Amino acid sequence: MSANLGSEARALRVAVVGSGPSGFYATEALCKSELNVKVDIFDRLPAPFGLVRYGVAPDHSKIKNVTKVYDKTAGRENVEFFLNVTVGSDVSVEELGQYYDVILFTCGAETDRKLGIPGEDIEGSHTATEFVAWYNGRPEYKDRVFDLSGEVAVVIGQGNVAMDVCRILAKTVDELKSTDIAQHALDALSKSNIKEIHMIGRRGPAQAAFTPVEIREFGELEQCDPVVDPSDMNISDVSQAELADPKNSAKAKNFEILKGFAERPAGTKGRKFICHFHKSPKELQGSNRIEKVVLERNELSGEPGRQKARGTGELEELKCDVFFRSVGYRGVPIEGVPFREDWGVFENEAGRITDQGKVVPGMYCAGWIKRGPSGVIGTNKPDAEETVQHILADAPQLEGCEFPDSDVLLKKLTERGVKVVRFADWKKIDAAEVENGLKIGKPREKFVDVKDMLAVIERSE
Ligand code: NAP
């Protein structure tokens, strides 16, 4: 039975689960469509913007300006917010289906991939996801402890997240204190004793996943010198062919920047950012906590663009006081949604959620939970639009939900003791954060406790 969803008489009701970039881009695309839509955006935290607030590094503040675009979407009259509501526990996916014709998951990838090596969980071994969430003040991570009393940090992976982790470890408090970094992180970093930051790549300088802007920054830090072994810059013909391909222009730029680092005379700054290539971690060792990483030297094989790292059996040891793996994010399952364990995404075909290949009517996904953790924030716009196209095409065939009324759900949640936070409430939290930040020369001081965020709302009521 179709209820003429999207008509003047009956809006297509969409629950967007996750208020990060994909959630906002999908909402905007839905609102711009010809259909009459009503979108409710859910997020487990009282603060929206997902990765922009809790993933983007504090010293990359310009990227965060994108929230002004999201504010416009939030201001649309057919968009409402259910912040501070966890889908999967405060409300199940099944129950959500009673109130919405479409559930669109844009919940990102919040955990990380493992290395699968002995000693991976030894004390002092951390994930980049935890560290990033901690310095960005994500409430669930505020109490994490990173022991920075030793001199050597080792970071595995050469993507932009690894870059962020290395840079935050490399920067001085002066370089960070006027950003929106969480105060607890700034305090801990101010006591950091780290002198060497080793970034380990399993492939070569022609394959590194970071982007030129990010690597270039390491040549301009106040108290940290980049170190690249000149012998690593002698690359094979296959790697040279990769760099000559115009579609690899960013990698060619990376290579030039790294070459510049390799040619620099030894620096005299207090910290060193040391790039390693063609090495994979084999084991983390230590008696009570991490003391060293065993690395295996790799060689590359394969055609240009498809070269893979293969261990040579040649091992070396690297002293290590604190360890981070940064080898990619993974989505986490939500009960009631088919999940692909192998990829860490919801099972889907171009955004339509599927169960063993069969489309699940009314369920969709966009962003990292759809395609995996790749691309920059803007990549999520076309990705979300693709999913929205499918929603619009499918709408005439969808069955209408049982209770097309958000207020009924709101009442139920309130009865359960869930304090639903609306966008106007978030604006109060936002204003308080900005005010608190101003006092100490920061763009904002984030609340790192949900209780404190809710207290701001209560005080205003
Ligand atoms: P990523 O770009 O996919 O990088 C993952 C890194 O981990 C690669 O160097 C990869 O090496 C390495 N790796 C994977 N498995 C490994 C293993 N088993 N052993 C050793 N190394 C391994 O992922 P990310 O850094 O998490 O970033 C996610 C996305 O967010 C990316 O698209 C990134 O550009 C984006 N991002 C952008 C910014 C920015 O624009 N400033 C900031 C942060 C993140 P291989 O290349 O050999 O696979």
Residues whose N, C-alpha, C, O or C-beta is under 5 A from the ligand:
A	BS01	NAP	G157 Q158 G159 N160 V161 A162 R202 R203 Q207 A209 S326 V327 G328 Y329 P373 S374 G375 V376
